[in-house]
Amino acid sequence: MTAAPALTPTSRVLTWCLHLLLVALLALAAVRAVADGSAGAGAIVAAAVTCAVVYAAGPLLPRVRTSRRAALWWLVAVGVVWLVLLVLTADGVWVAFPLYFLQLHLLPRRQGLVAVFVTALAAITAFTAHQGAFVPAAAIGPALGAAVAVAVVWGYQALYRESERRRDLIEELTATRADLAEAQHEAGVLAERERLAHEIHDTLAQGLSSIQLLLRAAERTLPDTAGNAARYVEQARQAAADNLAEARRFVVALSPPALDDTTLADALDRLCATTSARHRITARFHVDGDVVPLPTAHEVALLRIGQAALANTVRHADASTAEVTLSYGGEHVTLAVVDDGVGFDPEHSGFGLTAMRTRIEALNGILTVESSPGHGTTVSARLPKESP
């Protein structure tokens, strides 16, 4: 049995309106029975009060709110008491309208439709019996009420499902934008660190090295009698040597940390091992061709593509294996992630693949996705080995 949608502020208001409508209709039946002086007025009032009490027990009892089976039995109890009221008075027919909504809300679509049909049939039959003859108006009212209830409830459920889909899409878009912003920030930081490292190496470090060489040459050419000058030159040369060592350490510290002390291939290999250890999937890594160093932005992009593709495989593909291949060939490097999962229609891909494609195209690369329902998925990212 499918779960009912969670209540929203709007649905709570509609629920309370339904409660008030049912109580008002029961009160109307009781008041009219007393006002008309019907012989069975006492029984009608008792049936109306009993129906109201049984109905009120549903929202108040925790068991009915948490157990679908208990809710079903409560719905049956309300229906039985209503049938008793319907036998006693024709005014019980109007209570069928809120019961339609109750049945459609608590029961799955097919069973709810059957329950509404049976309820409408019971209302028409009882009203005809009370009137002593069948008239079209006796059938039009309950039937029209049932049709309105079905249209309203099914329309609301459709809107609710569409709202949930939109909410999921918004959450996915927000997460993707956050990941993209973080990746762009990281790429910018990496580029700036690499630029500073090159600048320091090409200017400050080279200058200190030249000063050291010049001071060493001056030290050798000074006469032995110039002891003080030689001592000062030695001190200057030592200071230049110390600062050169510090500059070199600074250059090392500014090296890109995303792939620190490792290569892109090693990082992808560790990613596959971690994925296999944490999830019910076997991820294997392969290298094709001779490994060559790539621009930092390219290595970061390929690593991020591998992480995102494997994450999608774990989350959506229901796959048992995934093959990650890093290929170095010609002027390009290619990363391919192939799984044996359920596949999907690439024409209806989410924002994750859009973010991957944006990242790759920003580096003059190409992202291709090959998949179809039931035949697995292949995500391939191709980048030039050199920066554009």
C-alpha positions, 0 to 999 in steps of 0.5 A, a space after each residue: 500500500 502506498 504511503 500518503 503524501 506528507 502534510 504541507 501547510 496547505 494540505 493541513 488546511 484542507 484536512 481541517 476543512 474536510 473534518 469540519 464538513 463531515 461534522 457539519 453534515 452529521 450535525 445536519 442529519 441529526 438536527 433535521 431528524 429532531 426538527 422533523 419529529 421523525 420516529 427514529 430521531 433518537 436512533 439517527 442522533 445516536 448514529 450521527 454521534 457515533 459516526 462523529 466519535 469514530 471519525 474523530 478517533 482517527 486523527 487522535 489515536 497514534 496507532 491510526 496515524 502511524 499504522 496503515 493497517 490500523 488506518 484501514 480498519 478505522 476507515 472500515 469502522 467509519 464506513 459501517 457506522 455511516 451505512 447504519 446512518 444511511 439506513 436510518 435517514 436519507 440525509 446520510 447521503 451527503 456524508 458520502 462526499 467527505 468519505 470520498 476524500 477520505 478513501 482516496 487519501 488513505 487507499 492506493 489509487 485503484 482500491 480508492 477508486 473502487 471504494 468511491 464507486 461502492 460508496 456512491 452506489 450505496 448512497 444512490 441505493 439508500 436514497 432511492 429506497 428512502 424515496 420509494 422510487 428511482 429518480 435521476 437526481 438521486 444518482 446525479 448528486 452522489 455520482 457528481 460528488 464522486 467525480 469531483 472528489 476523484 478529480 480534486 484528489 488525483 489533481 492534488 497528488 499529481 501537483 504534489 509529485 511534480 512539486 517533489 520532482 522540482 524540489 529534487 531538481 533544485 537540490 541537485 542544481 544547488 549541490 552541482 553549483 556549489 561543487 562547480 563553484 568550489 572546483 572553480 575556486 580550487 582551480 583558480 587557487 591552483 593556477 595562482 599558486 603555480 604562477 607564483 611558484 614559477 615567478 619565484 623560481 624564475 626571478 627571486 631564486 635565479 637572482 639569489 643564485 647569481 648573487 651567490 656565484 658572483 660573491 664566490 668569484 669575488 671572494 676568490 679574487 680578493 687578495 689575502 690582505 683584504 681579510 675584512 672584505 673577504 669576511 664580509 663577502 663570505 657573510 653576504 654569500 652565506 646569506 644569499 645561499 640561505 635565502 636561496 634555500 628558503 626560496 626553493 622551499 617556498 617553491 615546493 610549498 606552492 606546488 599544487 596540493 590536489 595531487 600532492 606527492 602523487 600522479 593522476 594515475 595514482 589518485 584515480 587508482 586510490 579512488 577506485 580502491 576506496 569506492 570498492 571498499 566503501 560500496 557494493 561495486 568492484 571498481 578497477 583502474 587501468 592505464 593505457 600508454 605512457 604516463 606524461 605530466 599534464 597541466 594542473 587544471 587538466 589533472 584536477 578536471 579529470 580527477 573530478 570527472 572520475 569522482 563524479 562518474 563513479 559517484 553517479 554509478 554508485 548512486 544510480 546505476 545499480 552496477 556490479 563493476 566499473 572500469 576506469 581507464 586513463 589513456 595517453 595517446 597522441 596529442 590527447 589524454 582520455 578518461 573513460 568510466 564504464 559500468 554494467 549498470 541499468 543505464 539511462 537515456 542521455 537525453 534526460 540527463 541531470 545537472 551532474 553531467 551538465 557540470 562535467 561537460 562544462 568543466 571539460 569544455 572550459 579546457 577545450 575538451 570533449 565529454 561524451 556519454 553513451 548509455 541506454 536503458 539496460 545496457 550500462 553507461 560509458 562516460 568519456 572525457 578527452 582533453 589535449 595534453 597541453 594547455 590551450 
